[in-house]
Amino acid sequence: MTDASTDASRDSSHATSYSWASSRTASVDQSASLSMLSWGSGSAPSIPSVDDEQTVSAMMCEMAIELLIDSGQETQSIPESIRSSTMSLDSSLYHFVQENGRTYHKYKEGRYFLPNDTAEQERLDLQHQLFTLAIGGKLNIAPIPENPRRVLDIATGTGIWAIDFATQHPESQVIGTDLSPIQPQFLPENCRFEIDDAEDEWTYSDPFDFIHGRALMSCFNDPAAVVRQGFENLKPGGVMEFQDALFPMNYVGEAPTGSALYRWNEMMMEGVAKLGRSWSNVKNYRRYFEEAGFENIVEKRFYWPTSPWAKGAYFKTVAAYFQEDMLVGIEAMSLKVLGVLGMSPDQVREFVEDVRKDLRDTNVHAYLTV
């Protein structure tokens, strides 16, 4: 995770802890989870170590069960400040492309190779919980003013981060952009969404105080150009923060080269390269930020185990969420990427079933660096 500011002095305050539950995602009482999620000394977790007993407490089991998405769940009443979105959009932007039983964005068709249907929206909202829990129940790591006036969330997805930020910071004006119009209709008055491609020229009339982007690895052909545009659209002293994953996965001990999970990582890296993307760009983020002109660049690394093989309540909790995220999303991630390697949809589905077995196997000590 990388954040940086456009000047040398910033406040040291952080976003406060919060909880959010939409009708699409599991409810997490994050304030109650903070003490459980402590990773010990230091500003970020160290690489996880293997739990030789490989047991999961009853608390962890209950948490994993709670991750099952209840589409009828509604645990937060709609505040009076919400209103219906008044975006004026060409109706064609709401058209979706159907392929292999999934739907994809129509606007700039093919730019993003993951689907945008209800199943994927539920996964993105679950992933939102994973990111926030992993960094201690916060929306961001970088120190920002209490109520930055203008905030931009690029590749906003379902918009859940932007909505939460707008709710926490009622004096901020929050804009979320994405290729898919899948955001809620009812929003806080200080939040709006626009259908836009962050790789196009940015045409905002006013600069931003804070620019946020998360899970961007599949989004851009030229992430360095996006970083440059972010710098050019920040106020002096403004902050930009990216939270992203670094593939392929790593392993504690010898890599299980014969496993389906290992082969999946290698094949996905090959497939995304053929699609003109890289899932390893995170290692270049510092350079992108430096070349754009940012100062006070800070990188923090977090580690997400694929199953509860790792010691400690923090890693077991993160693993429960990450495993569910992967189990639900791996087919969607794989269909187009492995398709460019010549695999049919049926072959992809058969293969990912074997990968899912490895994701559940506590003898496979894999983790993702974030």
RODOFI-899602 format. One record per residue (C-alpha): x, y, z. Coordinates in Angstrom, 3 decimals, padded with zeros to 6 digits. Example, Ala and Ser with C-alpha at 12.3 -4.5 7.8 and 13.67 -1.06 7.14 Angstrom:
BEGIN
      east     north        up
   012.300  -004.500   007.800
   013.670  -001.060   007.140
***
This chain:
BEGIN
      east     north        up
   000.000   000.000   000.000
   001.408   003.349  -001.032
   000.486   006.856  -000.024
   002.142   010.180  -000.662
   001.540   013.896  -000.334
   002.383   016.870  -002.512
   004.222   018.658   000.272
   006.387   017.851   003.286
   004.049   018.481   006.226
   000.850   016.667   007.043
  -001.376   016.154   010.061
  -000.998   012.765   011.774
  -004.702   012.060   012.305
  -006.407   008.972   010.875
  -009.946   008.052   009.978
  -011.857   006.687   012.936
  -013.140   003.119   013.122
  -016.575   002.484   011.666
  -019.018  -000.182   010.620
  -021.082  -000.521   007.468
  -023.563  -003.048   006.254
  -025.375  -002.855   002.943
  -027.976  -005.221   001.612
  -025.192  -006.895  -000.362
  -022.594  -007.718   002.251
  -021.951  -009.273   005.629
  -022.162  -007.072   008.710
  -018.954  -006.533   010.647
  -018.797  -004.832   014.023
  -015.386  -003.353   013.424
  -015.184  -001.408   016.669
  -015.506  -004.688   018.520
  -012.876  -006.276   016.308
  -010.042  -003.799   016.683
  -008.452  -005.333   019.765
  -008.713  -008.780   018.226
  -007.060  -007.517   015.043
  -003.901  -006.227   016.676
  -000.867  -007.532   014.804
   001.596  -006.727   017.589
   004.475  -004.265   017.479
   005.392  -002.223   014.422
   003.345  -000.230   011.961
   002.216  -003.254   009.938
   002.139  -007.047   010.256
   005.228  -009.117   009.596
   005.133  -012.130   007.284
   002.873  -014.703   008.953
   004.274  -017.813   010.596
   002.750  -021.262   010.460
   000.426  -022.329   013.238
   001.677  -025.866   013.847
  -001.566  -026.855   015.524
  -003.583  -025.404   012.638
  -006.684  -024.984   014.760
  -009.315  -022.336   014.446
  -011.085  -021.023   017.543
  -014.850  -021.093   017.848
  -014.808  -017.347   017.382
  -013.103  -017.719   014.013
  -015.534  -020.412   012.915
  -018.473  -018.208   013.810
  -016.927  -015.318   011.909
  -016.435  -017.475   008.820
  -020.086  -018.510   008.974
  -021.126  -014.847   009.193
  -019.331  -014.249   005.914
  -022.077  -016.096   004.065
  -023.865  -013.275   002.326
  -027.454  -012.683   003.330
  -029.045  -010.777   000.479
  -031.957  -009.887   002.714
  -029.851  -008.411   005.475
  -030.401  -004.765   006.322
  -028.656  -003.669   009.499
  -028.304   000.080   008.940
  -031.229   002.435   008.576
  -031.059   005.014   005.825
  -030.221   008.421   007.332
  -032.263   011.506   006.538
  -029.362   013.039   004.622
  -029.542   010.562   001.758
  -031.128   011.452  -001.544
  -031.749   009.789  -004.863
  -028.824   010.068  -007.262
  -029.450   012.691  -009.916
  -026.701   011.681  -012.353
  -027.652   012.378  -015.937
  -026.214   009.564  -018.038
  -026.719   008.248  -021.516
  -028.988   005.229  -021.107
  -026.562   003.127  -023.143
  -024.110   003.295  -020.238
  -026.484   001.078  -018.290
  -026.358  -001.676  -020.902
  -024.284  -004.687  -019.921
  -022.554  -007.361  -021.989
  -023.393  -010.987  -021.226
  -020.754  -013.671  -021.540
  -020.359  -017.115  -019.939
  -023.348  -016.481  -017.725
  -021.870  -013.244  -016.306
  -022.410  -009.568  -017.169
  -019.680  -007.027  -017.957
  -019.553  -003.267  -018.446
  -020.749  -001.883  -021.789
  -019.042   001.518  -021.619
  -015.560   001.004  -023.092
  -016.338  -002.681  -023.429
  -013.429  -004.977  -022.606
  -011.306  -002.431  -020.712
  -011.909  -004.293  -017.434
  -012.125  -008.065  -017.551
  -014.011  -008.829  -014.344
  -017.833  -008.953  -014.331
  -020.169  -006.421  -012.734
  -023.169  -008.604  -011.867
  -024.751  -009.056  -008.446
  -022.413  -011.893  -007.451
  -019.378  -009.736  -008.202
  -020.880  -006.746  -006.404
  -021.350  -008.865  -003.299
  -017.730  -009.986  -003.535
  -016.507  -006.394  -003.891
  -018.429  -005.377  -000.796
  -016.953  -008.337   001.076
  -013.513  -007.276  -000.171
  -014.181  -003.815   001.236
  -014.560  -005.392   004.670
  -011.330  -007.328   004.108
  -009.308  -004.218   003.270
  -010.654  -002.201   006.179
  -010.227  -004.991   008.706
  -006.703  -005.685   007.489
  -005.576  -002.095   008.128
  -007.190  -001.845   011.557
  -010.759  -000.814   010.806
  -009.869   002.326   008.868
  -010.752   003.588   005.407
  -007.255   004.899   004.768
  -003.751   004.776   006.203
  -002.377   008.106   005.031
  -002.772   011.052   007.420
  -005.385   013.404   005.999
  -007.329   016.403   007.351
  -010.439   015.595   009.357
  -012.760   016.762   006.584
  -010.899   017.135   003.271
  -013.066   019.352   001.071
  -012.823   017.375  -002.184
  -012.182   013.614  -002.354
  -011.913   011.342  -005.399
  -012.230   007.546  -005.374
  -011.079   006.061  -008.691
  -012.320   002.625  -009.806
  -014.926   002.885  -007.057
  -016.727  -000.379  -007.913
  -019.925  -000.585  -005.882
  -019.049   002.764  -004.304
  -019.007   001.406  -000.782
  -015.695   003.094   000.128
  -016.879   006.457  -001.201
  -020.202   006.170   000.639
  -018.503   005.242   003.902
  -016.006   008.087   003.543
  -018.777   010.566   002.786
  -020.712   009.344   005.831
  -017.664   009.697   008.081
  -016.728   013.088   006.635
  -020.000   014.979   006.105
  -018.223   018.214   005.177
  -016.312   016.532   002.335
  -017.546   016.294  -001.244
  -016.806   012.755  -002.452
  -016.780   011.658  -006.100
  -016.465   008.028  -007.150
  -015.687   007.011  -010.743
  -015.973   003.679  -012.501
  -016.699   002.090  -015.868
  -019.802   000.330  -014.482
  -022.921   002.128  -013.197
  -023.480  -000.356  -010.364
  -023.509   002.065  -007.429
  -026.563   002.526  -005.166
  -029.346   004.936  -006.091
  -029.606   006.416  -002.614
  -026.547   008.292  -001.422
  -025.358   010.733   001.210
  -025.859   014.257  -000.103
  -022.082   014.793  -000.209
  -021.411   011.787  -002.451
  -021.921   011.271  -006.164
  -020.735   008.864  -008.852
  -019.597   009.375  -012.421
  -019.054   006.864  -015.198
  -015.501   007.529  -016.308
  -012.219   005.900  -017.256
  -009.361   007.072  -015.032
  -006.958   006.498  -017.941
  -008.712   009.196  -019.974
  -007.680   012.829  -019.549
  -008.949   014.181  -016.246
  -011.094   017.293  -016.752
  -011.988   018.274  -013.193
  -012.305   022.034  -012.726
  -011.210   021.980  -009.069
  -008.322   020.005  -007.528
  -008.747   017.409  -004.799
  -007.486   017.203  -001.233
  -007.430   013.385  -001.196
  -007.408   010.816  -004.018
  -007.975   007.160  -003.183
  -007.671   004.000  -005.237
  -007.939   000.377  -004.163
  -007.620  -003.034  -005.881
  -006.442  -001.390  -009.101
  -004.190  -004.150  -010.429
  -006.677  -005.237  -013.130
  -007.751  -001.734  -014.102
  -005.077   000.108  -016.048
  -002.762  -000.367  -019.007
  -000.573   002.519  -017.797
  -000.869   002.991  -014.018
   002.043   005.453  -014.028
  -000.032   007.818  -016.170
  -002.908   007.562  -013.692
  -000.531   008.477  -010.859
   000.702   011.493  -012.843
  -002.843   012.689  -013.440
  -003.559   012.238  -009.754
  -000.607   014.462  -008.865
  -001.715   017.097  -011.362
  -005.233   017.141  -009.884
  -004.246   017.482  -006.222
  -004.100   020.686  -004.238
  -000.693   021.636  -002.788
  -000.373   019.426   000.276
  -002.928   016.972  -001.066
  -002.598   013.215  -000.536
  -003.031   010.205  -002.820
  -003.252   006.647  -001.466
  -003.299   003.372  -003.385
  -004.101   000.051  -001.711
  -003.331  -002.867  -003.981
  -002.176  -006.479  -004.167
   001.064  -007.945  -005.478
   000.834  -011.180  -007.437
   001.903  -013.936  -007.691
   001.289  -015.248  -004.194
   004.174  -016.168  -001.908
   004.615  -019.163   000.378
   006.079  -019.864   003.786
   008.522  -022.684   003.181
   008.948  -024.435  -000.130
   006.548  -023.380  -002.874
   004.049  -026.177  -003.724
   004.900  -026.194  -007.413
   002.704  -029.209  -008.085
  -000.421  -027.630  -006.624
  -003.309  -026.172  -008.601
  -002.953  -022.893  -006.683
   000.668  -022.486  -007.778
  -000.209  -023.266  -011.397
  -003.152  -020.844  -011.243
  -000.863  -018.021  -010.098
   001.600  -018.687  -012.894
  -001.085  -018.998  -015.557
  -002.903  -015.863  -014.401
   000.304  -013.840  -014.617
   000.767  -015.079  -018.184
  -002.849  -014.396  -019.094
  -003.032  -010.832  -017.753
   000.207  -010.042  -019.618
  -001.500  -011.117  -022.848
  -004.366  -008.797  -021.959
  -001.940  -005.896  -021.636
  -001.927  -005.700  -017.866
   000.416  -006.631  -015.023
  -000.484  -007.928  -011.593
   002.998  -007.036  -010.333
   002.800  -003.254  -010.822
   002.559  -002.673  -007.083
   006.331  -003.114  -006.791
   006.677  -000.101  -009.100
   004.265   002.197  -007.267
   006.968   004.038  -005.319
   008.791   004.836  -008.557
   005.560   005.981  -010.220
   004.847   008.315  -007.289
   008.402   009.655  -007.249
   008.424   010.316  -010.984
   005.087   012.100  -010.747
   006.533   014.518  -008.179
   005.134   013.257  -004.886
   006.983   013.753  -001.591
   006.844   011.880   001.721
   006.108   008.573   000.009
   005.293   005.769   002.461
   004.859   002.071   001.672
   003.333  -000.407   004.099
   002.959  -004.106   003.449
   000.246  -006.372   004.769
  -000.123  -010.131   004.320
  -003.286  -012.103   003.661
  -003.043  -015.883   004.262
  -005.251  -018.061   002.081
  -006.500  -020.134   005.020
  -006.150  -020.173   008.824
  -002.723  -021.826   008.636
  -001.083  -018.697   010.093
  -000.632  -018.020   013.797
  -002.579  -015.366   015.645
  -006.133  -014.017   015.716
  -005.293  -011.179   013.315
  -004.051  -013.469   010.546
  -006.810  -016.034   011.108
  -009.426  -013.307   010.801
  -007.893  -011.824   007.682
  -007.550  -015.332   006.241
  -011.254  -016.060   006.798
  -012.200  -013.008   004.758
  -009.540  -013.440   002.079
  -010.377  -017.098   001.588
  -014.053  -016.272   001.113
  -013.127  -013.468  -001.283
  -011.056  -015.887  -003.363
  -013.497  -018.797  -003.231
  -016.298  -016.566  -004.489
  -014.282  -014.567  -006.999
  -011.775  -016.980  -008.509
  -014.044  -018.156  -011.327
  -014.841  -014.584  -012.369
  -011.161  -013.641  -012.229
  -010.180  -016.663  -014.297
  -012.735  -016.892  -017.098
  -011.341  -014.204  -019.392
  -007.723  -014.374  -018.252
  -007.330  -018.115  -018.700
  -009.520  -017.927  -021.776
  -006.793  -016.020  -023.616
  -004.513  -018.992  -022.911
  -006.895  -021.244  -024.845
  -008.957  -022.737  -022.010
  -012.686  -023.144  -022.551
  -015.139  -021.902  -019.881
  -015.800  -025.495  -018.795
  -012.061  -026.180  -018.513
  -011.614  -023.025  -016.446
  -014.423  -023.997  -014.095
  -013.011  -027.497  -013.650
  -009.546  -026.110  -012.959
  -010.672  -023.536  -010.394
  -012.427  -026.260  -008.413
  -008.982  -027.752  -007.792
  -007.647  -024.305  -006.899
  -010.452  -023.860  -004.375
  -009.368  -027.102  -002.681
  -005.864  -025.648  -002.243
  -007.291  -022.387  -000.880
  -009.024  -024.414   001.844
  -006.004  -026.626   002.539
  -004.149  -025.467   005.670
  -001.100  -027.421   004.484
  -000.702  -024.943   001.617
   000.999  -021.965   003.312
   000.234  -019.330   000.685
  -000.280  -015.629   001.274
  -000.857  -012.495  -000.771
   001.190  -009.340  -000.204
  -000.869  -006.137  -000.139
***
